[in-house]
Amino acid sequence: MTAQFAKAEKTSEAVGNGFAIQVSGLTKVYPGGTKAVDAVSFDVKEGEVFGLLGPNGAGKTTTIKIITTLAKPTSGSVSVFGMDALRMPEQVRQMLGFVPQAISVDGDLTGYENLLIFAKLFFVDREQRKKRISEALDYFGLTDRADDLVKHYSGGMMRRLEIAQALVNRPRLLFLDEPSIGLDPYSRMQVIRQIRDLNRNFRTTIFVTTHDMTEADELCDRLAIMNLGKIAASGSPMELKRSVGGDVLTVTVSGPLPDSVPKDLGTLVSADGGKVKILTDDGEKAIPKVTDYLEGKGATVVSVSLSRPTLDDVFMKYAMADLRDGSFRDTRSARRSISRHGR
């Protein structure tokens, strides 16, 4: 992106207090009494990459809809760069960009045409449209393919075009829903790198939702984990991993798997596929006790390994659910399918 564009991004300041988002006591109750969001409070600092994690049904989507002024809460408050999102929705929307999980580009239009439509939808001044589109295409390495139909793009190129669309109106806050979903490893690496560059070079505040714990660990400065409408835990990836415990003990067994383990052995994270995973303060001391316990339950220990906690372990501790549920797999499959058949 050109130096002139970078200057425009950096000097586009609004009145604020150092926070891009401040959410306080946010509650949403749907007709029938379903409480999707339950007294949630958190903040996102200006210029950081913030991740909101949680299984489907945790309340993430409702929370994001309220922040982006697409839904109203039952109670609580939301401030975006110091502006009340409930009282000033139009002003808040002008500062936001959003890249959904579902495919948002039109495969029967060119890359340039897709960006032009977004520029018009966001009321980008006619004299500025061509310049902004050109800069966005250049930044995401799509200039040479600008006049090609998007259905002939790779999955990674489609995702980069979607992010470019969201940047046409120069948002200060960018929402990314599953930014690398359905991408091959190389395309995923490119998208992650460009998101990092966008945050680092232009101080764009980025709000990420993802089911990929490796992606969350690589991208996010801070994270919050939602479960059952509440914030179950928050902090930097390192802080959250430290909160889990000292070691992760993985025991491969043949025979019956335990439903639980005694508290003095640690916390049972999972027991499936012939593997028992336990969080423990001191893995080396726990090994003989755990193996004795499992063998006493009729299992045969095949192997034992120790590792440090990962964000997957953090999620299992605080949400007690598998992130990779049906809707995530379905969307990932759909993205891969359209990319495969489009080229």
Secondary structure, DSSP 8 states (H G I E B T S, - for coil): --HHHHHHHHH---S-SSEEEEEEEEEEE-TTS-EEEEEEEEEEETT-EEEEE--TTSSHHHHHHHHTTSS--SEEEEEETTEETTT-HHHHHTTEEEE-SS--S-TTSBHHHHHHHHHHHTT--HHHHHHHHHHHHHHTT-GGGTTSBGGGS-HHHHHHHHHHHHHTT--SEEEEESTTTT--HHHHHHHHHHHHHHHHHH--EEEEE-S-HHHHHHH-SEEEEEETTEEEEEE-HHHHHHHH-SEEEEEEEES---S---GGG-EEEEEETTEEEEEES-HHHHHHHHHHHHHHTT-EEEEEEEE---HHHHHHHHH-S-S--HHHHHHHHHHHHHHHHH-
